[in-house]
Amino acid sequence: MFPLVEIRHLNAVVVLAEELNFTRAAQRLHISQPALSKQITDLEAQYDFQLFLREKGRVLDLTDAGRAFVADARVAVFRAERAVHSARAASEGYDRVLIVGHSSHADQAWLSAILAIRLPSYPRLKIRFATRFGSELVRGVLTGELNLALVTAPSPDPAITAVPFASAPVYAALPLEHLGVHKKELFLQDLSRDEWILCVRDASPMVHDAIMETARAQSIAPKDAHGIHTADQAIYLVSEHVGVAIIAEPTTPKTVRAL
């Protein structure tokens, strides 16, 4: 009989699978990179299978065993967390817990509106918010970790019911010396000579496709399209003068303009 796997180890594998980067995963887990690496290698050694493909310390991808492991590990972590939240809510006199996912950039007014909802059928309903990266929100709903999520342009999925909630602008992150910083209005044409930094299509296909279709309609052919997953990654590349970023989340007000 195999020894039981600790929840912290399951969570470490899930987070590393999502980031495919030891540094970012360790930051999310609030542990050191060596500690995370040891958790993964100890787990692989204990059960005699490899979870991740690595090269010179870099994580390249999940193995087939890793994909199978992560699918069930994610559910196990969710159920453990859900058990704790349900027990805590019950101890506080609540009958139900509604878990609402959102990104760190969600409009605070949206969260206030959800908190203001009062359902006659559920007078003792507790609402709990869970902050996730944009790419994780739909997956959280699909796995049952979240009851609903505030998502920017979710991917079409027959298992998901998507309802328009609010509209929001797309933003351009520019180096301070860029001519567009001083313009009252900014258009894609103003960025036509720059290399673009965009969220990868897998993470937000509707936003990515809308940007590229608008560019094609205006006969704009970006020199390059560097792929990123988060706004923070985009801002870093802008600061390194790789190009200009077109993102769906506002950040760093001094260098970000709405399109």
N, C-alpha and C positions, 0 to 999 in steps of 0.2 A: 504494500500500500504506500502510495506517495505521501510525503509530508504535505500539510496544508501550506498554501502560499499566502503570505501576509498581504493585506490590502494595500499597504504602502508600496510593495513590490509590483502589484498589479497596476496601481496608478502610475508608477514610474514608467512601466512599459507603454501604457496608453499614451502618456504625455510625450515620451520620446518618439513614439510612432507618429504622432501628430506633427511634431516639430522637425524630426529627422536631423536634429542638431543637439549635441550634448549641452552646449552652453545655454541655449535658449530653454531647453527642457529643464535644466537644473535651476535656472532662474524662476521658472514657473512653479517648480516644486519647493523652492526656498531651501535648497541643499547645495552643497558644493558639487562641482563637476566630477571630481574623483569619487565622491560618495555615490553619485548616480551611476557612474561607470561600473563601480564595484557591485552595486545592486543587480545590474543587468548581467554581468559576467557570472556572478554567483548563482543567479537563477538559471542561466543557460547550463552551467556546469552541474547543478543539482539535478536537472531533469534531462540532461544529455541531448539537447537540441539547440539549434542556433535561431535566435529571433530576428537578428538584424544582419544585413550585409555591410561590412565595414572595409575601409581602405585607409591605412595610415591614420587611424583614430577618427576618421570621418564616417558618419552613417550615410550609406548610399540608398538603402531601401529595406523594407521588410522581406524576410524569407517567406516561403509558403507557410511554414510552421508559425512564423510570427504573425501573419495575417489571421490565421485561424485562432491563435492565442488572443490577439487583441480584440477580436470580435466578441469573444466570451468574457474577456477581462473587463471590457468596458461595461458590459451588463452587470457583472459582479460588483464593480466599484459603485455603479449607480444604485444597485439594490442596497448595498451597505449604507450609503449616504442617505438614501430614502428612508431606511429603517430608523436611522437616528433622528431625521427631521420629523417623521411621523410620530415617533415616541415623544419628542420634545413638544410638538404641537398638542398632542393628547394631554400631556402633563400640564399644559397651560390652558386647557379647557376648549381647544378647537376640535372640530369634527373632521375637517378636510384641510389639505395643504395644496395650494395652487402654485406651482413653480414656474416662474416667468423668466426666460432667458433674454439677455440683451448684451450689446457690445458696450465697451467702456465709453463710447462716444454717443450713446443714445441720448436723445433730448430728454432732459429731466422732467419736462412738462408731460411727456408720454408716461413716465413712471408714476407721476402724481395722478394722472387721469386713471390709471389702472388701480391705484390705491383707493381712489374715490368711489370705485364701483361697489355697489352693495346689492347682492343677490338675495331676494326674499327666501329662496329655497335653501340657501346656505348662510344662515345668520352667523354661524361660527366658523367661517372660512378664513384660513390664514394664508396670506400671500407672501411668498418668499421669492426674492430676486436672485438670479445667478448670472454673474458676468462671465461671458465667454468670448473667444475670438470669433469673428464673423463666420469663418469656415466651419466652426464647431456647432453653431446654433441649430441649423437644420438637422444635423446628425443627432443632436441632443433630443430633438422632438421625435425623430424616427426611432431612437432606441428607448424612448419613454423616460429619459432623464428629465426632460422639460415637458410641461403641459402645453406651453405655447412659447413663441419667441418673437421678438421684434427684429426683423431681418431686412437688410438692404437688398432688394431684388433677389429673392430666393430662386434657386434652380427649380425648373419644372419637375415635379415628382408626383406620380399618381397617388402616393401614400400621404401626401401633404395637402392640406387645404390652405391656400394662400389668399388672404384678403387685404386689399390696399388699405393702409393705415394712415400714411402721410407721405407727402412728397418732400424731397430734399435736394439741394444743389450738389453738383459735382465740383470738386475743388482742384486747383492747381497749386502744387508746391514748387516754388521757384527760388533759385539762388538770389541773394539780395541785389546782385549786380545786373540781374536780368531786366531788360527794358519793360517787360510786362508788369513789374512790380509797381511802376509809377502810373499805369493806365487806370482810368476810372472804370472802364469796361474791358473784360478780357474774353477773347474768343479762341477757339482751337487754331484758327489761322495765325494767331500771334505766337503759337508754339510749333509752327510747321517746320522750322529749321532746326529744332532741337531733337535730341534723342529722348524718347518717352520712357517713363517708368510706370508700368501698369500692374494692377492686381492680376495674377494669373487667372485664366478663364475658368479653371476648375474650381477656384475659390468663390468667384462671383461672375458666372457666365453672362447674366443679363446686363450687368454694369459694363463688363468688358466688351460685349457685343454692341451695346449702345454707343460706346465711345468710338469703336472702330467703324461702325456703320455711318456715324455722323462724319467721321474723317473722310471716308470714301465718298460720301455725298458732296463733300466740299473739295474733292480732288486733292486731299492731303495724304501723302504717303510718308509716314514716320520713318526716319532713318533707321531706327532700331526700336524694339519694344522690350525693355528689361522687365522680367517677371518678378513680382514680390507677392507676399501673403498679407502683410500688415502695413498700416500707415507708418509705423516707426521705421520699418525697413526702407520704405520709400524716402522718408526724410533723411535717413542716413546716406542713401545714394545721392540725393540732391546735394547734401553737404559736402560730398566727395566730388561734386561737379561731374557726375555721370550723365545727368540730363535733367529734365523736368518731370515731375510726377503728376499724374492725374488720378485722383483718389476720391472715394465716396465718403471719407471721414475727415472732418476738420481737425487740424493740429497745428501747433507752432504758429500762432496768429501773425507774427511779423513776416512770415514767408509764404503764407497761404492766401490764395484769392479764389473766390467763387466764380465758376464759369456760367 
